[in-house]
Amino acid sequence: MDGRVPIISSRYCVEALGLPVKSPWRSCWEIEKFQVGGRIVEYEGLTLVTVRGAGHLVPLNKPSEALALIHSFLSDEPLPNHR
């Protein structure tokens, strides 16, 4: 839970932009067997990702999930879907 930037406020602000949705909210990536790392929604030109169980400093709270996000961003690859 992030008290500084709550996800509800982030979602409201992003939705207020009125961007077309490319891919609706879905669970994404597994860090450990059967563990959802977070949720993701893709808009035209913007992707919003939540990291389950992380606070404001994702790399400190959830280093594996942060590494997956950074790797995905730098390699221009999508985050794997949760199955």
N, C-alpha and C positions, 0 to 999 in steps of 0.2 A: 504494500500500500504506500503510495506516494502522497504525503500530505501537502507538498509544495505544488505539484502539478497533477491533480487528480485526473484519472482517465475520462471521467464523465465530462469534465471541462474541455479536455483535449478533443474528445469526440464531437462535442457541441460545436467547437470552433471550426473543426475540419468540415463537418457537415454544413455549416453556415456558408462555406465557400461555394457550395453548389456544384462541385466537380462531379462529372459523370463517374459512376462506380464501374470499375473494370472487373473486380472480383469481390464478392461480398465477404463479410466476416467469416473466418474459418480458423480452426485450430492449426497450428503450424509447428513443425519440427519436434523431434523427440530427443531429449538429452539422455535419459535413461529409459530402459524398457518401460513402455506404457506411460511415460511422463510427458505431458504436453508442456512445451517450453513457453508457449504464449499464443496470442491470437493476432491475426493480421487482416487488414482490409486494404484493397488497392483501388485508388482513384486514378483518373487521368493526371499524370504528372506528380502524384504524391502517394506514398505508402505509409500507413500508420500501423505500427507494431506495438503490442503490449508484451511485457515479459512477466510471466506468472511468478509471483512471490518476490519480485524485486521492488526496491524503493527508487529514490531519485538517482542513486548512483548504481546503475545496473552492473558495471564491471566489478564493483565491490561486493554487491549482494548475490549476483548470479554470473560468475565468470564464464562458465561454459556457454550459457545462452548469449552473453555479450560477444564471445568469440565467434559463435555461429552467425550472429548479425553482422559483425565486421567482415568476416570472410565472405558472406553473401554479397555485401555491398561492394567490397573491393574487387571481387571476381565477377561482378555483374551477373550473378546466378540467383535464381529464386530460392527462398527458404523452402526446405522440403515440407511437404504436407504431412500432417499427422495421420496415421492410418488407424 
